[in-house]
Amino acid sequence: MANTSSAKKAARQMITRTEVNKGRRTRVKSEVRSVEEAIKSGDRSKAEAALKSAEPILVRNAQKGMMHKKTASRKVSRLAKRVKAMSA
């Protein structure tokens, strides 16, 4: 257990941050899943709409430090590539 007051405060902050980050992680997974389900269903307009809503969430999470910037970029790129390939 934390002994100093600063360590106690850091422990409190960690609990709060963990809760916030859980929500962010869940939101990212849900948005990516919605894009993948739209791709699987074969509805291109639905997939494009889902991608358009998922992209800013991924980028924002990278800015907040939830994931690396290049990880978010790679995920967006791969999803966009799969949506684009639906027309072919």
N, C-alpha and C positions, 0 to 999 in steps of 0.2 A: 504494500500500500504506500501511497505517496506520503512523504513526511513534511516537506516544505509547503508553504502556502502556494507558491508558484507551481509546484508539481501537482497539487490538488486542483488548481484551476485548469492546468493543462489536461488533467484527467477528465474534468467536467466538459471541457471543450471537445475532447476526443469523442465523448459519447454523443454530443450534439452533431458533430461533423459526420459521425458514422451513420446516424439516422438520415441526415440530408443526402449523403452519398448513396445509401441504399435506395432511396427514392429515385435518384438520378440514374443509377444503374438499371433499375427496373424499367424506367421510362425508355431508356435506350433499347433495351432488349425487346420491349413491346413494340416499339416503332419499327425496328429491324424485322421483327417477326411479321408485322402487318405487311411490309413490303414483300417479304418472301412468300407469304400466303397469296398475295395478289398476283405475284409472278406465277405461282403454281396453278392458280385458277385460270390463268390465260387472259385475264382482262387487263389490257395494256393501259387504258385510261385510269383505271383504279390503281394500277402499279405506279404510274407516274405521279398520281396525287399522293400516294403513300410515301414515295421517295421524296417528294417535295416537302412533306411535313417532317420526314425523318432526318434529312440532311442538316437543317439548322440545329436540331437537338444534338446530333453527333458532334458538330463543330463546337457548340457551346460547352459540351462536356469536356472536350479537349482543352478549351480555354480555361475551364475551371480546374483542370488537373486530374480529372477522373480517368482519362486515358491520354496516351501520347498523341500529339498533333498528327503525326504520320499514320498512326493506327486508325484514327477517325477518317483521315483522307483516303486510306486504303479501303475501308469499309464502304464509304460513299462511292468510290470509284467502281468497286466490284458490283455493288447493287445497281449502279447506273448502267454498267456494261450489260448486266443481265436483263434490265428493262429494255434497253436499246435492242438487244438481240431478239426480243419478242416479235418484232415486226417482220423479221427475216423468216 
